[in-house]
Amino acid sequence: MPSKAKAIPQASEKQTMNAPDFILRNRLIDRKELRQLVPYSDSQIYRLERAGRFPSRITLGPGRVAWRLSEVLDWIDAKQEGRVWKSNGPSGEVTHA
């Protein structure tokens, strides 16, 4: 009998994801991959980040940054649904107005 992937609950979501989905959504993406998902210039992304209206980048080292894929996908979902995505700061909490 094949083993099933264990569902891992998300604190910010009411539904659960299986382990591969959890890993995929919570991985970090670089600028090149971000630009494939979000067709904004680097300057526009930076302005939105500073205003708290786009997921914050994570500094990995000198000249190297990344974003959490799950946060970027949540931002895209909010845009598609006409909601305003607003970060509550570095704590990682996000509200959707």
C-alpha positions as a Markdown table, in Angstrom:
| # | Residue | x | y | z |
|---|---|---|---|---|
| 1 | Met | 0.0 | 0.0 | 0.0 |
| 2 | Pro | 1.6 | 3.3 | -1.0 |
| 3 | Ser | 2.1 | 5.8 | 1.7 |
| 4 | Lys | 0.2 | 9.1 | 1.5 |
| 5 | Ala | 1.9 | 12.5 | 2.0 |
| 6 | Lys | 1.1 | 13.9 | 5.4 |
| 7 | Ala | -1.0 | 17.0 | 5.3 |
| 8 | Ile | 0.7 | 20.0 | 7.0 |
| 9 | Pro | -1.6 | 22.8 | 8.3 |
| 10 | Gln | -0.9 | 26.4 | 7.4 |
| 11 | Ala | -1.4 | 29.0 | 10.1 |
| 12 | Ser | -2.5 | 31.6 | 7.6 |
| 13 | Glu | -4.8 | 29.2 | 5.6 |
| 14 | Lys | -7.9 | 27.3 | 6.6 |
| 15 | Gln | -7.1 | 24.4 | 4.3 |
| 16 | Thr | -4.2 | 22.0 | 4.4 |
| 17 | Met | -1.6 | 21.1 | 1.8 |
| 18 | Asn | 0.2 | 17.9 | 1.3 |
| 19 | Ala | 4.0 | 17.9 | 2.0 |
| 20 | Pro | 5.1 | 18.5 | -1.6 |
| 21 | Asp | 2.7 | 21.4 | -2.0 |
| 22 | Phe | 4.0 | 22.9 | 1.3 |
| 23 | Ile | 7.6 | 22.6 | 0.1 |
| 24 | Leu | 6.9 | 24.1 | -3.3 |
| 25 | Arg | 4.9 | 27.1 | -2.0 |
| 26 | Asn | 7.4 | 27.9 | 0.8 |
| 27 | Arg | 10.5 | 27.8 | -1.3 |
| 28 | Leu | 12.5 | 31.0 | -2.2 |
| 29 | Ile | 12.6 | 32.4 | -5.7 |
| 30 | Asp | 15.2 | 34.7 | -7.1 |
| 31 | Arg | 14.6 | 37.9 | -9.1 |
| 32 | Lys | 14.6 | 36.1 | -12.5 |
| 33 | Glu | 11.9 | 33.8 | -11.4 |
| 34 | Leu | 9.9 | 36.6 | -9.7 |
| 35 | Arg | 10.0 | 38.5 | -13.0 |
| 36 | Gln | 8.5 | 35.5 | -14.8 |
| 37 | Leu | 5.5 | 35.6 | -12.3 |
| 38 | Val | 5.2 | 39.4 | -12.0 |
| 39 | Pro | 5.7 | 41.5 | -15.1 |
| 40 | Tyr | 6.8 | 44.6 | -13.2 |
| 41 | Ser | 10.2 | 46.4 | -13.4 |
| 42 | Asp | 12.7 | 46.0 | -10.5 |
| 43 | Ser | 11.9 | 49.7 | -9.6 |
| 44 | Gln | 8.2 | 49.1 | -9.4 |
| 45 | Ile | 8.6 | 46.0 | -7.3 |
| 46 | Tyr | 10.9 | 48.0 | -4.9 |
| 47 | Arg | 8.4 | 50.9 | -4.7 |
| 48 | Leu | 5.5 | 48.4 | -3.9 |
| 49 | Glu | 7.7 | 46.7 | -1.3 |
| 50 | Arg | 8.5 | 49.9 | 0.5 |
| 51 | Ala | 4.8 | 50.8 | 0.6 |
| 52 | Gly | 4.0 | 47.4 | 2.1 |
| 53 | Arg | 2.0 | 46.5 | -1.0 |
| 54 | Phe | 4.2 | 43.6 | -2.2 |
| 55 | Pro | 6.0 | 40.8 | -0.4 |
| 56 | Ser | 9.3 | 41.8 | 1.2 |
| 57 | Arg | 12.5 | 40.5 | -0.2 |
| 58 | Ile | 14.8 | 38.4 | 1.9 |
| 59 | Thr | 18.5 | 39.3 | 1.8 |
| 60 | Leu | 20.5 | 36.1 | 1.4 |
| 61 | Gly | 23.9 | 37.7 | 1.1 |
| 62 | Pro | 25.7 | 40.5 | -0.7 |
| 63 | Gly | 23.9 | 41.3 | -3.9 |
| 64 | Arg | 21.6 | 38.3 | -3.5 |
| 65 | Val | 17.9 | 38.5 | -2.6 |
| 66 | Ala | 14.9 | 36.2 | -2.8 |
| 67 | Trp | 11.1 | 36.2 | -2.2 |
| 68 | Arg | 8.9 | 33.5 | -0.6 |
| 69 | Leu | 6.9 | 31.9 | -3.4 |
| 70 | Ser | 3.9 | 31.5 | -1.2 |
| 71 | Glu | 3.7 | 35.3 | -0.5 |
| 72 | Val | 4.1 | 36.2 | -4.2 |
| 73 | Leu | 1.3 | 33.7 | -5.1 |
| 74 | Asp | -0.9 | 35.2 | -2.4 |
| 75 | Trp | -0.2 | 38.7 | -3.8 |
| 76 | Ile | -1.1 | 37.5 | -7.3 |
| 77 | Asp | -4.3 | 35.9 | -6.0 |
| 78 | Ala | -5.3 | 39.1 | -4.3 |
| 79 | Lys | -4.7 | 41.1 | -7.4 |
| 80 | Gln | -6.8 | 38.7 | -9.5 |
| 81 | Glu | -9.6 | 39.0 | -7.0 |
| 82 | Gly | -9.5 | 42.7 | -6.8 |
| 83 | Arg | -8.3 | 42.7 | -3.2 |
| 84 | Val | -5.6 | 45.0 | -1.7 |
| 85 | Trp | -2.6 | 43.0 | -0.4 |
| 86 | Lys | -1.0 | 44.8 | 2.6 |
| 87 | Ser | 2.0 | 43.6 | 4.6 |
| 88 | Asn | 2.0 | 44.1 | 8.3 |
| 89 | Gly | 5.8 | 44.5 | 8.3 |
| 90 | Pro | 8.7 | 42.1 | 9.0 |
| 91 | Ser | 6.6 | 39.8 | 11.3 |
| 92 | Gly | 5.5 | 38.1 | 8.1 |
| 93 | Glu | 1.8 | 38.6 | 8.9 |
| 94 | Val | -0.3 | 39.7 | 5.9 |
| 95 | Thr | -3.7 | 41.1 | 5.7 |
| 96 | His | -6.0 | 41.3 | 2.7 |
| 97 | Ala | -8.2 | 44.4 | 2.8 |
